[in-house]
Amino acid sequence: MKNNPRLDIYLDKIRKNSENINNLCLKHGIEVVGITKGCSAIPEVAQVIIDGGVKILGDSRIENIRRLKEAELKAEMMLIRIPMINEVDKVTKWVDISLNSEISVIKSLSQSALKNNLIHKIILMIDLGDLREGIMPDDTLRMVEEIRELSGIKLIGIGANFCCISGVMPSQKNLTKLVKLAEEIDNKFGGTLEVISGGNTSVLKLVEDEIIPEKINQLRIGVGILLGQDDARSRILVGTHQDTFILTGEIVELKEKPSLPQGEIGRDAFGEIPVYQDLGIRKRAILALGKQDIHLNSIIPLNKEIKIIGASSDHLIIDVTDFKEDIKVGDEIKFRLNYPALLSATTSKYINKYFL
């Protein structure tokens, strides 16, 4: 018997997503880095991403990467969050490639790599407008020159990120800027950069439309593999599954109650003032699931007759008045997840995980 609340993880569907996206990218000379942070680097999920043809896994947390390394998965590991100076020894120990934008951090990585007699590979991130990580384009050549003077470090490429903070979309125009920067680096310093890392799932539309600049040869894909979605464009990726993670909550109370609270309305447990519409008496169910476990606005009931009313830390309130089947305490309600809910549900130790 499965324990609730639970997350059913459909490994075969995730593997198929990985395979289809990887095949699409390979046709255009692009290597996929499978990003595992959205599922808290669950090793079983990471393995099926590899089974789909992916050879590099990326995550934002050293703890997650260590977990994947200790699971002895056959893939290179990439740290996709700029390293903290106080974790550089862990980075050089557990990580094969890291994304970087601060010369002080890169110098610390150099010192750590030399101390441990190894070479650590880095990708220099360029800010092309989203205003998250990355140096400004005009600083690229000077930064590369400084990096080239360091031992223990190998600059294998440059990269960019889109849609994560400011919502700036990837385009043929801004990715062409990244390619031209790579060409300037090659022309000034000789040789050829191995990697031009063009961004995340949001770039796949350019691949599908065959307008991505030819020299972009790496994409870092997370939600596209895990959920088959391109959230930046609110679209489903062709040939992918979205029902890869199904969240189940159990009903612990079922009663008819007024839809409008009685009494003076103040702030709730999260400091917000809720607003309710008077719909008369409604049948309401409470699930043993709450904001400590899930991102409330990112779960979708599989049954469209169910409406989410709200949640506290440990209780999720739903309206089941229009639910056509008989329902009772102990019954289960299932939800599909968008990315924020997947991130929180896989992180929560209170949600049981089952692999199907």
N, C-alpha and C positions, 0 to 999 in steps of 0.2 A: 504493500500500500504506500502510495506517495504522500509525503507530508506537505501541507500548505502553510504559508504561501509558497508557490514554487514557480520555477522557470523551466519550461520544457524546451530543450535546445535541439534543433533538427540538423544534425551534423551533415547528413547527405545533401541537404538543400544549400547549406553554406559552402560545401565543397563544390557544388555545381555552380554557384555564383562565382566562386574564385576561378574556376576553370573557364567559364564563359568570358569573364572580364580579362583574365590573363591572355586568352587566345585572341581577343579583340586587340589588345595592346601589342602583342607580339607581331601581329600582321603589319604594324606600323613601326616596328623596331623599338618598342617601348617596353622596359622592364617594370613589372609591378612590385612595389613594396607593400606587403599586406600589413595594414595597421591594426594592432590588436587592443589598443587602449579602450575602444568602445565596449569590449567584452571583458575588461579587466585581465586580459592576457590569459584566459582559461586555456590550459595546454591542449585539451581535447579539441577546442575550436581552432587554435593555432595550427594543430596538426592537419586538419582537413583543409585549411587555407594552403598549406604546403602541398597537400595531395592534389590540389587544383593546379599546381604548376608554379607556385610562387617560391622564390629562392631567398628572399630577404623579408624579415619581419621587422616592423617598427613599432615602438611604444614610447610613451612620454615619461614612464617611471622606471627607475633603475630596479626597483623591487620586482616589477613585472618581467623585465628582461632577465633578471637573475632566475626567476621562476621558470622561464622558458629555456634558459641555458641548462638549468639543473634537470629539466625534463628530457634533455639530450635530443632536442629537435634539430633536424639537419637543415639549418638555415643560418645565414648571417643575421646579426642583430643590429638594428639602427635605433639610436636614441633621437627622438624627434622633437624633444623640448631642449632648449639651450641648457647645457649643463651648469649646475651650480659649482662654484669654485671648491666648496667644501666636499664635493662628491667626485672630484676628478679621479681619485684612485679607484673608486668603484667603476667609473666609466671605462677607464683603460683596462680594468680587469674583466668586465662582463660585456662590454659593448665593442662591436667591430667598427661601426661608423657612427659619427654623431653630427648633428646639424649645429652650426655655430655662427655667431655674429659679433662676439666680443673678443678683442685681441688678448685681454688679460686672462680670459678663460682658456683660450687656445694656448697661451704660454704656459699656463698651469698644466694643461693636458700634455704639452711637450715635456715638461719636467717629470711628470708622472710616468710617461711612456719610456723616457730615458732611464729612469730609476728601475723600471721593470724590464728593460731590454726588449722593447717591442715597438712596433709602428702602429699608430692609431690613425685611422682614416677619417677625414672630415669633409663636410660639404659646407661651403660658405653661403649663407642665406642672404638674399638681396630683397630689399623692400620695394615692391613694384606698385605700392599704393594702398594695400590693405592695412598698413600701419600696425602690424603685429611685429614678429621678429624680422631682423634683417638690416644690413647696412644700406645706406643710400647709394644708388647706382654710381654717383660721381666719386665715391670713396673706394670703389672696387679695386682698381689697379694698385693704389697705395696699400690697401689691406693685403692683397695677394703678395705684394713684395715683402711685407713684414712676415707673413706666414712662411714664405719660401726660405727665410733665414733660420727657421726653427728646425731642430732635429727631433726625431721621434714622431713627427707629424707628417702625414701625406695628404695634401689637398687633392681630392679626386674629382671635385666638381663644384658647381654652384647650383643654387635652387631658389625657389620662390614659393610663397603661400598665398592663397586667396580665400575669401568668403568666411573667414573665421572670426574676425573682429569687426571690420567696417563693412563687410558685405561686398567688397570689390570683386567683380566677376573676372575670371580668366578670359582672355581674348587672344585672337591671333596677333593683335597689335602688341599687347604687353608681354606675351611670350616671345615674340620676335625680339623685343628689347633684351630679354634674358639670353637668347641665342647670340645676339650681337656682342653682348658683354663677354660671353665665353670666347668668341672669336677675337676680341681685343686682347684678352688674357693670353690666348694661344699665340697671337702675333707678337706680343711684347716679350713673353717669357719663353717662347718655343714650346714644342710638344703640343699635345692635345688633351684637354680635360676629358676624363672618362665619362663623367655624368653631368647632364643638365636635367635637374629634377624639377619638373614643371608644375607641381602642385598636387591637389587632392582629387577626390571623386568629381568635383565640379568641372574638371578639365575633360572628363570622358566625352562630353557632348562635342567638343572640338575634334576628338579622335573619331567619333562616329560620323561626323560631318566631313571628315578628311580635310580639315583646315588647320590642323595643329602643325606648327613649324617642324620641318623634318628632323632637325637636330635635337629636339626634345626627346630624351631616351629613357626617362624614368618618371613614374607617377606613384604617389603614395596614397593607396586606396584603403579606406576603412569602412565607412558606412555603405559604400557601394557593394562590398563583398558581404558584410554582415547582414544588411537589410535590403539589398537590391534597390536602393533609393539614391537619387541625387537631390539632396535636400535644398541645395542652393536654387534649383530650378523647380522644386516641388514636382518631380517626375519619377516614374518608375523606370529602371533600366531594363531594356529589352533582354529577354532571355534569363531573367533572374527571379528568385523567389523572395517574397516579403514576409512570409509566415515562418521565419527561421527561428524566432524566439517567441514563445507564447507564455504569457504570465497568467497564473491562476490564483484567484483569491476565494476564500471560503466564507459563506454567509454565517455570521454569528448572531445577527438579530434581523427579524423581519416583522415590520409593523406598519399599520396605516397611521399617518401623522399629518398634521397641517403642514403645508408647504411654506408658510410664513412663520418665522420664529415669533414667540410670544415674549414681550418685554422690551426694555431699552437695549438697543444694539450698540455694543462697544467693539473693541478690537479683538480679533481671535488670537489663538495661541501663537500665531506667526506675525502679529502686529498689523494685520490687515482688517479693514472694515468690510465684511461681506454684504452683498446686495442680493436680495431674494425677490422673486415675483410670486404673487399670490395666485396659486393654481388650484386652491382648494385642498381637500384631503387626498394624499397620494400614498401609494405603497412604497415604503423605503426599506432598503436592505443595507446593513452594515457588513463590510468585509474586514477580515483581520489582515489589514494591509494599510500602510499610511505613507506620509511624506518622508518618513525616515527611510523608506524603502524605494520609493519611486518618485519620478518627476510627474506630478499630477497632470499637467497639460499635454503630456506626450504619450498617454495610453489611450487606446481606442477599443471599446468593447466589440467583440466579434459579433455579438447580436445587436443590431442597430436599434432595437426596441428599448435598449437600456440607455439611460442618461446618467452621466456622472454629475453629482450635486456638489461635492466638495470632499475635503479630507483634513484630518488632523494628523498628528505624528503617527498614530497607530490605527486609525479607523478611516476607511474609505466609504463614503455614503453614495449610494446609487438609487435612482428612481426606476422601479421595475413595474410600475402601474400598467404599462402597455405590453409587458412581456406576456406572450400568449400561452406559454406552457405553465404547468403547475410548478411552483417553486416553494422551497422550504428551507429552514435553518439546516446547515450542513451541506447544501448544494454549492457547486462551484461556478464561478463566473470567470470567463476567459477574456484576455485582452491581447491585442497586437501592440507592439511597441515602436515608437519613433526613437531617434538616436538619444535624446536626453534621458528618456526612460530606460533604455537599454543600458546606458552608462551607469545610472543609479542602481538599477535592479541587479546587475552583475557585481556591483561593488558591495551591495548589502549582504552582510553575513546572515541576515535573518530570512533571506529567501533561499529556499532549497533548489539546487540545480540538478536536473535530470537530463541525460543524453539519449536521444532517440535516433 
